[in-house]
Amino acid sequence: MPGDNPNFPIATCATSWFDSSHALHIRVYSSDGYTISERCNDGNGWVAGASFPGSQASVTTWADSAGQHLRLYVTGGDTTVEYCADPGTSGWTKGSYTQP
């Protein structure tokens, strides 16, 4: 079965948005059970993005006057880590989310 092989995706989440020029951006986050892999499409095909240690992920995005913000919540073991991509920052940074 595909879920028995750690090289096959076992979970996926996705988000999308239109920028101020009305161009579509899509992000897909897939897990092989050990690593979350990002795939990006900004209108010119799919490319590999960042990767994060973990087995499950969820994502949300919103826009404000500064631009587009993404939050990726990655669970591995008994911990969930928030990763942030914001206008004016390079790449992903760890956020302040903590588990109760």
N, C-alpha and C positions, 0 to 999 in steps of 0.2 A: 504494500500500500504506500502511496506517496507520503503519508504522515510518518511512516516508519523510517524514512531516510532523512537525516538532518540536512541534506542538501536541497530538499524540496521545500517550498514555502508552506507554512502551516497556518499562517495568519496574515491578514493584509488590512490596512486602513488607508484611506486616501482623502485628499482635500484638493480644492481648486479655487481659483479666483480670476477675475478680470482686472487688469491694471488700468491706469488712467488713459491709456491708449487703446483700450478695449481688446488687448491681447490676452488670450487664455493661458494660464499657468496651471499645471497639474503636478501634484506630488503623491507618490505611492510609496508606502512603507510596508515591507514584507519581512516576515520572520522565518528563519529556518529552525527556530527553537533555541538558538544561541545568540544570534546577531540580527539586528534590525537593519535592513538595507534600504536606502532611499533611491528612488528613480525619479527623474525630473524631466518634464516636457514643457519648454517655454516657447513652443511654436515651431521648433526646428528639429524635432525628433527626440527620442528618449536618450538620456545620458545617466550614468551612475552618479549618485550624490554621496552624501555622508553615510557612515555606518555607526551603529551604536550597540554596545553589549546589552543583551536582553532577549526575552522570549515573546513579549507582547507589547503592543503600542497602541496609542490613540492619538489623534491629532485634531487641532482646531486652528482656525485662522480668522483674522479680522483686519480691517483697514481703518486707518485714521488719517489725519492730516500729514503725518510723517511718512505713511506708506503702509505696506503689508507686514503683518506680524504673524508668526507661526509659533505654536507651542506643541511640542511632541512629548508625550508622557510614556516612558519606557519602563516596563516592569521586568525585573530579573530577580529570581529568588524571592525574597520577602521585601524588596525595596522598589519603589517607583521614583524615577528621576525625571525632572522636567528639563527639557532642552528648549532653548529660545533662539529664534532667528528674527531679528528686528532691523529696521532701516538704520543705516549708519554703523552697524556692527559687521564684522567680517566673520562669516561662518556661524556656527552654533555655539552658544554659551549655556552653562548650567543655570537653571532658574532657581527660584526661592521656594518652590513647592516642597512641602514636607508632609509625610503621612501622619494621620492622627495616632 
